Amino acid sequence: MVVLVLASVTLVVVGLRDVPIVRDLREGASTVVSPVEDAIGTVTSPVRNAWHGITDYEDLQRENERLQEQLAEADSSTIGRSDAERQLADLSASLNLPFAGDVPKVTARVVAGPRSNFSHSIEIDKGSADGLAVGMPVATGGGLVGRIDQVTADTARVEIVTDPQFRVGVRLATTGALGTASGQGRDEALTVDSSISPTTAVDAGTGVVTSGVDRSAFPPGIPVGTVSGTRQGPGGLSLELDVDPLVDVDQLSYVTVLLWQAG
């Protein structure tokens, strides 16, 4: 067997010259050696399988230990990573606004939040130099945040939806019924004065979006909140809605300004 193997190797090397007679001898040697190789493979297969089982098991152990070390390192740094992960999630949400369509957008970092329970604004690090103007709506992937009420070249102040001075035209996502939402203060539901009949049942959890009616300050379809309660309006002529805002302004790191102006 050894002689045949050596002869085969020699013929393969010589066969690189592609001499016809040597090529024929090489093919003949391969035909003779092939059954011997198959027999050897059959005999040695259990031994090889056992060997690979031992070495592969050791490799798996080492891989498992490496992964365990990585998990331990990740666990120990979770607290340190949490703020960065939250900011990354906010940025991703601000960049993904399916309801904005092709309206031009500018994403900005929140540099100052509401300073007290009586404050209803946040400050962002983009301004008129970036195309921002008073009245433009501000949102995240979750929904409406507010609108710009002051702007400088490099910064802007955003009036948030809970401000008692804030007003926005809305409609029910289910029926299209129109109304006007107004802020009632921090941590309070918005109030919607609607044109809905007081006898109409509106389910809790019904979505409310910006109406986008003619010359509106907001484009249509921006999520605003969900209905949390209903009651009869003044004189019993219409239905008033309590709407919980979708966006928690206390947790914002990034927002997106829609370069949209009334008319």
C-alpha positions as protocol buffer text, in pm:
chain_id: "A"
residue {
  index: 1
  type: MET
  ca { x: 0 y: 0 z: 0 }
}
residue {
  index: 2
  type: VAL
  ca { x: 282 y: 237 z: 91 }
}
residue {
  index: 3
  type: VAL
  ca { x: 456 y: 172 z: -240 }
}
residue {
  index: 4
  type: LEU
  ca { x: 136 y: 233 z: -434 }
}
residue {
  index: 5
  type: VAL
  ca { x: 70 y: 560 z: -248 }
}
residue {
  index: 6
  type: LEU
  ca { x: 424 y: 686 z: -307 }
}
residue {
  index: 7
  type: ALA
  ca { x: 399 y: 586 z: -671 }
}
residue {
  index: 8
  type: SER
  ca { x: 69 y: 771 z: -704 }
}
residue {
  index: 9
  type: VAL
  ca { x: 213 y: 1088 z: -549 }
}
residue {
  index: 10
  type: THR
  ca { x: 516 y: 1071 z: -776 }
}
residue {
  index: 11
  type: LEU
  ca { x: 297 y: 1027 z: -1083 }
}
residue {
  index: 12
  type: VAL
  ca { x: 76 y: 1319 z: -980 }
}
residue {
  index: 13
  type: VAL
  ca { x: 380 y: 1546 z: -953 }
}
residue {
  index: 14
  type: VAL
  ca { x: 522 y: 1426 z: -1281 }
}
residue {
  index: 15
  type: GLY
  ca { x: 178 y: 1453 z: -1437 }
}
residue {
  index: 16
  type: LEU
  ca { x: 191 y: 1827 z: -1393 }
}
residue {
  index: 17
  type: ARG
  ca { x: 387 y: 1825 z: -1717 }
}
residue {
  index: 18
  type: ASP
  ca { x: 80 y: 1662 z: -1877 }
}
residue {
  index: 19
  type: VAL
  ca { x: 278 y: 1399 z: -2069 }
}
residue {
  index: 20
  type: PRO
  ca { x: 13 y: 1167 z: -2225 }
}
residue {
  index: 21
  type: ILE
  ca { x: 175 y: 838 z: -2121 }
}
residue {
  index: 22
  type: VAL
  ca { x: 232 y: 964 z: -1764 }
}
residue {
  index: 23
  type: ARG
  ca { x: -130 y: 1082 z: -1747 }
}
residue {
  index: 24
  type: ASP
  ca { x: -247 y: 733 z: -1841 }
}
residue {
  index: 25
  type: LEU
  ca { x: -22 y: 575 z: -1573 }
}
residue {
  index: 26
  type: ARG
  ca { x: -155 y: 823 z: -1314 }
}
residue {
  index: 27
  type: GLU
  ca { x: -515 y: 737 z: -1390 }
}
residue {
  index: 28
  type: GLY
  ca { x: -433 y: 367 z: -1368 }
}
residue {
  index: 29
  type: ALA
  ca { x: -265 y: 413 z: -1031 }
}
residue {
  index: 30
  type: SER
  ca { x: -567 y: 603 z: -901 }
}
residue {
  index: 31
  type: THR
  ca { x: -791 y: 316 z: -1005 }
}
residue {
  index: 32
  type: VAL
  ca { x: -572 y: 67 z: -812 }
}
residue {
  index: 33
  type: VAL
  ca { x: -529 y: 284 z: -500 }
}
residue {
  index: 34
  type: SER
  ca { x: -893 y: 395 z: -467 }
}
residue {
  index: 35
  type: PRO
  ca { x: -1034 y: 68 z: -323 }
}
residue {
  index: 36
  type: VAL
  ca { x: -746 y: 52 z: -75 }
}
residue {
  index: 37
  type: GLU
  ca { x: -818 y: 410 z: 41 }
}
residue {
  index: 38
  type: ASP
  ca { x: -1187 y: 328 z: 87 }
}
residue {
  index: 39
  type: ALA
  ca { x: -1101 y: 21 z: 296 }
}
residue {
  index: 40
  type: ILE
  ca { x: -864 y: 219 z: 516 }
}
residue {
  index: 41
  type: GLY
  ca { x: -1130 y: 491 z: 563 }
}
residue {
  index: 42
  type: THR
  ca { x: -1387 y: 231 z: 672 }
}
residue {
  index: 43
  type: VAL
  ca { x: -1148 y: 73 z: 925 }
}
residue {
  index: 44
  type: THR
  ca { x: -1024 y: 399 z: 1075 }
}
residue {
  index: 45
  type: SER
  ca { x: -1361 y: 584 z: 1076 }
}
residue {
  index: 46
  type: PRO
  ca { x: -1464 y: 487 z: 1435 }
}
residue {
  index: 47
  type: VAL
  ca { x: -1124 y: 597 z: 1565 }
}
residue {
  index: 48
  type: ARG
  ca { x: -1142 y: 929 z: 1382 }
}
residue {
  index: 49
  type: ASN
  ca { x: -1500 y: 990 z: 1500 }
}
residue {
  index: 50
  type: ALA
  ca { x: -1402 y: 923 z: 1860 }
}
residue {
  index: 51
  type: TRP
  ca { x: -1106 y: 1161 z: 1831 }
}
residue {
  index: 52
  type: HIS
  ca { x: -1319 y: 1439 z: 1680 }
}
residue {
  index: 53
  type: GLY
  ca { x: -1580 y: 1385 z: 1950 }
}
residue {
  index: 54
  type: ILE
  ca { x: -1319 y: 1445 z: 2220 }
}
residue {
  index: 55
  type: THR
  ca { x: -1158 y: 1749 z: 2056 }
}
residue {
  index: 56
  type: ASP
  ca { x: -1494 y: 1901 z: 1946 }
}
residue {
  index: 57
  type: TYR
  ca { x: -1628 y: 1868 z: 2301 }
}
residue {
  index: 58
  type: GLU
  ca { x: -1326 y: 2056 z: 2431 }
}
residue {
  index: 59
  type: ASP
  ca { x: -1381 y: 2325 z: 2168 }
}
residue {
  index: 60
  type: LEU
  ca { x: -1746 y: 2358 z: 2274 }
}
residue {
  index: 61
  type: GLN
  ca { x: -1642 y: 2390 z: 2636 }
}
residue {
  index: 62
  type: ARG
  ca { x: -1400 y: 2669 z: 2550 }
}
residue {
  index: 63
  type: GLU
  ca { x: -1666 y: 2845 z: 2340 }
}
residue {
  index: 64
  type: ASN
  ca { x: -1919 y: 2815 z: 2622 }
}
residue {
  index: 65
  type: GLU
  ca { x: -1671 y: 2958 z: 2871 }
}
residue {
  index: 66
  type: ARG
  ca { x: -1596 y: 3247 z: 2635 }
}
residue {
  index: 67
  type: LEU
  ca { x: -1966 y: 3325 z: 2595 }
}
residue {
  index: 68
  type: GLN
  ca { x: -2023 y: 3308 z: 2970 }
}
residue {
  index: 69
  type: GLU
  ca { x: -1743 y: 3558 z: 3019 }
}
residue {
  index: 70
  type: GLN
  ca { x: -1899 y: 3790 z: 2763 }
}
residue {
  index: 71
  type: LEU
  ca { x: -2238 y: 3768 z: 2937 }
}
residue {
  index: 72
  type: ALA
  ca { x: -2077 y: 3839 z: 3273 }
}
residue {
  index: 73
  type: GLU
  ca { x: -1907 y: 4147 z: 3130 }
}
residue {
  index: 74
  type: ALA
  ca { x: -2234 y: 4261 z: 2973 }
}
residue {
  index: 75
  type: ASP
  ca { x: -2421 y: 4219 z: 3303 }
}
residue {
  index: 76
  type: SER
  ca { x: -2165 y: 4420 z: 3495 }
}
residue {
  index: 77
  type: SER
  ca { x: -2190 y: 4711 z: 3250 }
}
residue {
  index: 78
  type: THR
  ca { x: -2569 y: 4712 z: 3204 }
}
residue {
  index: 79
  type: ILE
  ca { x: -2622 y: 5014 z: 3427 }
}
residue {
  index: 80
  type: GLY
  ca { x: -2354 y: 5208 z: 3245 }
}
residue {
  index: 81
  type: ARG
  ca { x: -2506 y: 5119 z: 2908 }
}
residue {
  index: 82
  type: SER
  ca { x: -2869 y: 5186 z: 2991 }
}
residue {
  index: 83
  type: ASP
  ca { x: -2862 y: 5560 z: 2924 }
}
residue {
  index: 84
  type: ALA
  ca { x: -2684 y: 5516 z: 2590 }
}
residue {
  index: 85
  type: GLU
  ca { x: -2929 y: 5243 z: 2491 }
}
residue {
  index: 86
  type: ARG
  ca { x: -3225 y: 5467 z: 2579 }
}
residue {
  index: 87
  type: GLN
  ca { x: -3083 y: 5755 z: 2376 }
}
residue {
  index: 88
  type: LEU
  ca { x: -3022 y: 5524 z: 2082 }
}
residue {
  index: 89
  type: ALA
  ca { x: -3381 y: 5398 z: 2103 }
}
residue {
  index: 90
  type: ASP
  ca { x: -3512 y: 5757 z: 2113 }
}
residue {
  index: 91
  type: LEU
  ca { x: -3299 y: 5853 z: 1814 }
}
residue {
  index: 92
  type: SER
  ca { x: -3422 y: 5552 z: 1616 }
}
residue {
  index: 93
  type: ALA
  ca { x: -3782 y: 5637 z: 1702 }
}
residue {
  index: 94
  type: SER
  ca { x: -3734 y: 6000 z: 1599 }
}
residue {
  index: 95
  type: LEU
  ca { x: -3585 y: 5901 z: 1266 }
}
residue {
  index: 96
  type: ASN
  ca { x: -3871 y: 5662 z: 1188 }
}
residue {
  index: 97
  type: LEU
  ca { x: -4189 y: 5867 z: 1139 }
}
residue {
  index: 98
  type: PRO
  ca { x: -4415 y: 5670 z: 903 }
}
residue {
  index: 99
  type: PHE
  ca { x: -4699 y: 5920 z: 952 }
}
residue {
  index: 100
  type: ALA
  ca { x: -4485 y: 6212 z: 826 }
}
residue {
  index: 101
  type: GLY
  ca { x: -4477 y: 6095 z: 465 }
}
residue {
  index: 102
  type: ASP
  ca { x: -4255 y: 6314 z: 248 }
}
residue {
  index: 103
  type: VAL
  ca { x: -4267 y: 6619 z: 478 }
}
residue {
  index: 104
  type: PRO
  ca { x: -3906 y: 6746 z: 524 }
}
residue {
  index: 105
  type: LYS
  ca { x: -3774 y: 6676 z: 873 }
}
residue {
  index: 106
  type: VAL
  ca { x: -3495 y: 6787 z: 1107 }
}
residue {
  index: 107
  type: THR
  ca { x: -3397 y: 6568 z: 1402 }
}
residue {
  index: 108
  type: ALA
  ca { x: -3270 y: 6749 z: 1712 }
}
residue {
  index: 109
  type: ARG
  ca { x: -3138 y: 6664 z: 2056 }
}
residue {
  index: 110
  type: VAL
  ca { x: -3335 y: 6772 z: 2363 }
}
residue {
  index: 111
  type: VAL
  ca { x: -3094 y: 6988 z: 2565 }
}
residue {
  index: 112
  type: ALA
  ca { x: -3335 y: 7102 z: 2839 }
}
residue {
  index: 113
  type: GLY
  ca { x: -3658 y: 6948 z: 2964 }
}
residue {
  index: 114
  type: PRO
  ca { x: -3946 y: 7100 z: 3158 }
}
residue {
  index: 115
  type: ARG
  ca { x: -3791 y: 7275 z: 3456 }
}
residue {
  index: 116
  type: SER
  ca { x: -4084 y: 7218 z: 3692 }
}
residue {
  index: 117
  type: ASN
  ca { x: -4436 y: 7078 z: 3708 }
}
residue {
  index: 118
  type: PHE
  ca { x: -4553 y: 7422 z: 3595 }
}
residue {
  index: 119
  type: SER
  ca { x: -4325 y: 7426 z: 3292 }
}
residue {
  index: 120
  type: HIS
  ca { x: -4463 y: 7317 z: 2959 }
}
residue {
  index: 121
  type: SER
  ca { x: -4171 y: 7344 z: 2720 }
}
residue {
  index: 122
  type: ILE
  ca { x: -3846 y: 7177 z: 2621 }
}
residue {
  index: 123
  type: GLU
  ca { x: -3543 y: 7317 z: 2441 }
}
residue {
  index: 124
  type: ILE
  ca { x: -3371 y: 7159 z: 2139 }
}
residue {
  index: 125
  type: ASP
  ca { x: -3032 y: 7219 z: 1975 }
}
residue {
  index: 126
  type: LYS
  ca { x: -3154 y: 7319 z: 1626 }
}
residue {
  index: 127
  type: GLY
  ca { x: -3285 y: 7657 z: 1515 }
}
residue {
  index: 128
  type: SER
  ca { x: -3359 y: 7886 z: 1224 }
}
residue {
  index: 129
  type: ALA
  ca { x: -3020 y: 7808 z: 1069 }
}
residue {
  index: 130
  type: ASP
  ca { x: -3154 y: 7453 z: 1021 }
}
residue {
  index: 131
  type: GLY
  ca { x: -3483 y: 7569 z: 868 }
}
residue {
  index: 132
  type: LEU
  ca { x: -3691 y: 7573 z: 1186 }
}
residue {
  index: 133
  type: ALA
  ca { x: -3963 y: 7834 z: 1237 }
}
residue {
  index: 134
  type: VAL
  ca { x: -4229 y: 7920 z: 1494 }
}
residue {
  index: 135
  type: GLY
  ca { x: -4539 y: 7701 z: 1465 }
}
residue {
  index: 136
  type: MET
  ca { x: -4371 y: 7392 z: 1319 }
}
residue {
  index: 137
  type: PRO
  ca { x: -4490 y: 7062 z: 1472 }
}
residue {
  index: 138
  type: VAL
  ca { x: -4253 y: 6844 z: 1675 }
}
residue {
  index: 139
  type: ALA
  ca { x: -4291 y: 6467 z: 1707 }
}
residue {
  index: 140
  type: THR
  ca { x: -4123 y: 6135 z: 1776 }
}
residue {
  index: 141
  type: GLY
  ca { x: -4201 y: 5788 z: 1648 }
}
residue {
  index: 142
  type: GLY
  ca { x: -4454 y: 5765 z: 1932 }
}
residue {
  index: 143
  type: GLY
  ca { x: -4653 y: 6068 z: 1826 }
}
residue {
  index: 144
  type: LEU
  ca { x: -4700 y: 6443 z: 1872 }
}
residue {
  index: 145
  type: VAL
  ca { x: -4475 y: 6625 z: 2119 }
}
residue {
  index: 146
  type: GLY
  ca { x: -4582 y: 6985 z: 2053 }
}
residue {
  index: 147
  type: ARG
  ca { x: -4484 y: 7278 z: 1836 }
}
residue {
  index: 148
  type: ILE
  ca { x: -4208 y: 7537 z: 1820 }
}
residue {
  index: 149
  type: ASP
  ca { x: -4302 y: 7864 z: 1991 }
}
residue {
  index: 150
  type: GLN
  ca { x: -3961 y: 8037 z: 2004 }
}
residue {
  index: 151
  type: VAL
  ca { x: -3659 y: 8004 z: 1780 }
}
residue {
  index: 152
  type: THR
  ca { x: -3305 y: 8141 z: 1758 }
}
residue {
  index: 153
  type: ALA
  ca { x: -3036 y: 8067 z: 1504 }
}
residue {
  index: 154
  type: ASP
  ca { x: -2914 y: 7758 z: 1690 }
}
residue {
  index: 155
  type: THR
  ca { x: -3189 y: 7659 z: 1937 }
}
residue {
  index: 156
  type: ALA
  ca { x: -3564 y: 7642 z: 1964 }
}
residue {
  index: 157
  type: ARG
  ca { x: -3823 y: 7611 z: 2238 }
}
residue {
  index: 158
  type: VAL
  ca { x: -4100 y: 7355 z: 2199 }
}
residue {
  index: 159
  type: GLU
  ca { x: -4442 y: 7408 z: 2356 }
}
residue {
  index: 160
  type: ILE
  ca { x: -4558 y: 7060 z: 2459 }
}
residue {
  index: 161
  type: VAL
  ca { x: -4909 y: 6922 z: 2416 }
}
residue {
  index: 162
  type: THR
  ca { x: -4995 y: 6941 z: 2787 }
}
residue {
  index: 163
  type: ASP
  ca { x: -4953 y: 7321 z: 2797 }
}
residue {
  index: 164
  type: PRO
  ca { x: -5294 y: 7477 z: 2884 }
}
residue {
  index: 165
  type: GLN
  ca { x: -5239 y: 7718 z: 2595 }
}
residue {
  index: 166
  type: PHE
  ca { x: -5185 y: 7435 z: 2344 }
}
residue {
  index: 167
  type: ARG
  ca { x: -5454 y: 7363 z: 2085 }
}
residue {
  index: 168
  type: VAL
  ca { x: -5459 y: 7111 z: 1801 }
}
residue {
  index: 169
  type: GLY
  ca { x: -5729 y: 6994 z: 1564 }
}
residue {
  index: 170
  type: VAL
  ca { x: -5786 y: 6619 z: 1596 }
}
residue {
  index: 171
  type: ARG
  ca { x: -6005 y: 6339 z: 1468 }
}
residue {
  index: 172
  type: LEU
  ca { x: -6093 y: 5993 z: 1587 }
}
residue {
  index: 173
  type: ALA
  ca { x: -5891 y: 5734 z: 1401 }
}
residue {
  index: 174
  type: THR
  ca { x: -6193 y: 5502 z: 1389 }
}
residue {
  index: 175
  type: THR
  ca { x: -6476 y: 5729 z: 1271 }
}
residue {
  index: 176
  type: GLY
  ca { x: -6304 y: 6048 z: 1154 }
}
residue {
  index: 177
  type: ALA
  ca { x: -6514 y: 6261 z: 1390 }
}
residue {
  index: 178
  type: LEU
  ca { x: -6345 y: 6600 z: 1440 }
}
residue {
  index: 179
  type: GLY
  ca { x: -6262 y: 6798 z: 1751 }
}
residue {
  index: 180
  type: THR
  ca { x: -6009 y: 7028 z: 1914 }
}
residue {
  index: 181
  type: ALA
  ca { x: -5768 y: 6900 z: 2179 }
}
residue {
  index: 182
  type: SER
  ca { x: -5631 y: 7131 z: 2447 }
}
residue {
  index: 183
  type: GLY
  ca { x: -5372 y: 7078 z: 2719 }
}
residue {
  index: 184
  type: GLN
  ca { x: -5472 y: 7066 z: 3086 }
}
residue {
  index: 185
  type: GLY
  ca { x: -5130 y: 7069 z: 3254 }
}
residue {
  index: 186
  type: ARG
  ca { x: -4849 y: 6825 z: 3322 }
}
residue {
  index: 187
  type: ASP
  ca { x: -4953 y: 6465 z: 3390 }
}
residue {
  index: 188
  type: GLU
  ca { x: -5312 y: 6547 z: 3291 }
}
residue {
  index: 189
  type: ALA
  ca { x: -5518 y: 6414 z: 3003 }
}
residue {
  index: 190
  type: LEU
  ca { x: -5595 y: 6638 z: 2707 }
}
residue {
  index: 191
  type: THR
  ca { x: -5954 y: 6755 z: 2670 }
}
residue {
  index: 192
  type: VAL
  ca { x: -6118 y: 6724 z: 2330 }
}
residue {
  index: 193
  type: ASP
  ca { x: -6419 y: 6941 z: 2249 }
}
residue {
  index: 194
  type: SER
  ca { x: -6577 y: 6735 z: 1975 }
}
residue {
  index: 195
  type: SER
  ca { x: -6866 y: 6757 z: 1735 }
}
residue {
  index: 196
  type: ILE
  ca { x: -6973 y: 6407 z: 1838 }
}
residue {
  index: 197
  type: SER
  ca { x: -7327 y: 6351 z: 1957 }
}
residue {
  index: 198
  type: PRO
  ca { x: -7345 y: 6307 z: 2337 }
}
residue {
  index: 199
  type: THR
  ca { x: -7528 y: 5977 z: 2287 }
}
residue {
  index: 200
  type: THR
  ca { x: -7241 y: 5828 z: 2081 }
}
residue {
  index: 201
  type: ALA
  ca { x: -7035 y: 5558 z: 2249 }
}
residue {
  index: 202
  type: VAL
  ca { x: -6659 y: 5603 z: 2210 }
}
residue {
  index: 203
  type: ASP
  ca { x: -6452 y: 5310 z: 2337 }
}
residue {
  index: 204
  type: ALA
  ca { x: -6162 y: 5365 z: 2573 }
}
residue {
  index: 205
  type: GLY
  ca { x: -5833 y: 5320 z: 2388 }
}
residue {
  index: 206
  type: THR
  ca { x: -5966 y: 5471 z: 2063 }
}
residue {
  index: 207
  type: GLY
  ca { x: -5682 y: 5645 z: 1882 }
}
residue {
  index: 208
  type: VAL
  ca { x: -5681 y: 6021 z: 1823 }
}
residue {
  index: 209
  type: VAL
  ca { x: -5469 y: 6180 z: 1547 }
}
residue {
  index: 210
  type: THR
  ca { x: -5418 y: 6529 z: 1406 }
}
residue {
  index: 211
  type: SER
  ca { x: -5698 y: 6623 z: 1169 }
}
residue {
  index: 212
  type: GLY
  ca { x: -5494 y: 6811 z: 909 }
}
residue {
  index: 213
  type: VAL
  ca { x: -5796 y: 7013 z: 800 }
}
residue {
  index: 214
  type: ASP
  ca { x: -5745 y: 7299 z: 555 }
}
residue {
  index: 215
  type: ARG
  ca { x: -5464 y: 7537 z: 654 }
}
residue {
  index: 216
  type: SER
  ca { x: -5397 y: 7333 z: 968 }
}
residue {
  index: 217
  type: ALA
  ca { x: -5081 y: 7397 z: 1169 }
}
residue {
  index: 218
  type: PHE
  ca { x: -5022 y: 7020 z: 1172 }
}
residue {
  index: 219
  type: PRO
  ca { x: -5013 y: 6766 z: 891 }
}
residue {
  index: 220
  type: PRO
  ca { x: -5280 y: 6496 z: 911 }
}
residue {
  index: 221
  type: GLY
  ca { x: -5238 y: 6163 z: 1083 }
}
residue {
  index: 222
  type: ILE
  ca { x: -4986 y: 6238 z: 1359 }
}
residue {
  index: 223
  type: PRO
  ca { x: -5081 y: 6019 z: 1659 }
}
residue {
  index: 224
  type: VAL
  ca { x: -5181 y: 6234 z: 1957 }
}
residue {
  index: 225
  type: GLY
  ca { x: -5318 y: 5998 z: 2221 }
}
residue {
  index: 226
  type: THR
  ca { x: -5584 y: 5748 z: 2319 }
}
residue {
  index: 227
  type: VAL
  ca { x: -5929 y: 5807 z: 2465 }
}
residue {
  index: 228
  type: SER
  ca { x: -5940 y: 5738 z: 2839 }
}
residue {
  index: 229
  type: GLY
  ca { x: -6288 y: 5871 z: 2919 }
}
residue {
  index: 230
  type: THR
  ca { x: -6594 y: 6058 z: 2788 }
}
residue {
  index: 231
  type: ARG
  ca { x: -6854 y: 6296 z: 2927 }
}
residue {
  index: 232
  type: GLN
  ca { x: -7123 y: 6533 z: 2806 }
}
residue {
  index: 233
  type: GLY
  ca { x: -7006 y: 6875 z: 2701 }
}
residue {
  index: 234
  type: PRO
  ca { x: -7155 y: 7211 z: 2811 }
}
residue {
  index: 235
  type: GLY
  ca { x: -7529 y: 7216 z: 2754 }
}
residue {
  index: 236
  type: GLY
  ca { x: -7529 y: 6845 z: 2674 }
}
residue {
  index: 237
  type: LEU
  ca { x: -7498 y: 6920 z: 2304 }
}
residue {
  index: 238
  type: SER
  ca { x: -7179 y: 6728 z: 2233 }
}
residue {
  index: 239
  type: LEU
  ca { x: -6936 y: 6475 z: 2374 }
}
residue {
  index: 240
  type: GLU
  ca { x: -6611 y: 6570 z: 2544 }
}
residue {
  index: 241
  type: LEU
  ca { x: -6320 y: 6327 z: 2545 }
}
residue {
  index: 242
  type: ASP
  ca { x: -6030 y: 6275 z: 2781 }
}
residue {
  index: 243
  type: VAL
  ca { x: -5723 y: 6176 z: 2580 }
}
residue {
  index: 244
  type: ASP
  ca { x: -5398 y: 6048 z: 2731 }
}
residue {
  index: 245
  type: PRO
  ca { x: -5096 y: 6176 z: 2532 }
}
residue {
  index: 246
  type: LEU
  ca { x: -4878 y: 5908 z: 2377 }
}
residue {
  index: 247
  type: VAL
  ca { x: -4542 y: 6078 z: 2437 }
}
residue {
  index: 248
  type: ASP
  ca { x: -4380 y: 6114 z: 2778 }
}
residue {
  index: 249
  type: VAL
  ca { x: -4179 y: 6434 z: 2741 }
}
residue {
  index: 250
  type: ASP
  ca { x: -3981 y: 6363 z: 3059 }
}
residue {
  index: 251
  type: GLN
  ca { x: -3806 y: 6073 z: 2886 }
}
residue {
  index: 252
  type: LEU
  ca { x: -3715 y: 6236 z: 2554 }
}
residue {
  index: 253
  type: SER
  ca { x: -3359 y: 6255 z: 2426 }
}
residue {
  index: 254
  type: TYR
  ca { x: -3433 y: 6331 z: 2058 }
}
residue {
  index: 255
  type: VAL
  ca { x: -3728 y: 6476 z: 1867 }
}
residue {
  index: 256
  type: THR
  ca { x: -3800 y: 6552 z: 1504 }
}
residue {
  index: 257
  type: VAL
  ca { x: -3929 y: 6884 z: 1373 }
}
residue {
  index: 258
  type: LEU
  ca { x: -4158 y: 6863 z: 1070 }
}
residue {
  index: 259
  type: LEU
  ca { x: -4082 y: 7155 z: 839 }
}
residue {
  index: 260
  type: TRP
  ca { x: -4451 y: 7226 z: 795 }
}
residue {
  index: 261
  type: GLN
  ca { x: -4630 y: 7557 z: 829 }
}
residue {
  index: 262
  type: ALA
  ca { x: -4999 y: 7643 z: 821 }
}
residue {
  index: 263
  type: GLY
  ca { x: -5124 y: 7694 z: 467 }
}
